[in-house]
Amino acid sequence: DLSSGRTFAHEALARCKRPEFSSPVVLFERAVEETACGRLGRLIREVAFNSSGDIPLFLNLHPEELSSRWLVRPDDPMCLHQSPLFLEITESAAFTHFDLCRSVLNELCRRTGATLVVDDFGAGYSNLQRVADLHPGIVKLDLALIRNVHQLPRRQAVVRHVVALCSELGARVVAEGIETIDELRCVRDLGVHFAQGYL
């Protein structure tokens, strides 16, 4: 949290020990091929919630999970999480799976009290109308917008205007990929609410 300097939440990230699935992208590509995204997502949620305890948690959802019954089962671990929960969908998924995002995710957020998060904003698919229509509580700026932002005045202008737009729409903003003090100071000065990254 850039206003307090304190940890706001953690993000659960999937990492498989099997070498052929060391990349989460490859892992989920195989799950899509096997029509197993729903089951994989459920297993990831079980591990994430069992190991995280009751801390505020960001959790990524694959768009293929949105049409799976696994995600909406009442015994899903996310239904039992007591602390704030943030459900992330990528900007590209918001674009390609808009109707599913609007129906399934909004219903899931209503039922669990979770906040909808649009991830990777600015990564190349930007359709502002569709993102706005999803009513996200948080928008994450892709690291392609953030990398070396302190040295790039034009990019700073883009970030400043995106933050203003998101704030007007009722969404807070996370800058992803923060790796240096200069990037951190810059995004804070541009009005970004939260920072995420190796720094």
Secondary structure, 3 states (H helix, E strand, C coil): CCCCCCCCCEEECCCCCCHHHCCHHHHHHHHHHCCCHHHHHHHHHHHHHHHHCCCCEEEECCHHHHHCHHHHCCCCHHHHCCCCEEEEEEHHHHHHCHHHHHHHHHHHHHHHCCEEEEEEECCCCCCHHHHHHCCCCEEEECHHHHCCHHHCHHHHHHHHHHHHHHHHCCCEEEECCCCCHHHHHHHHHCCCCEECCCC
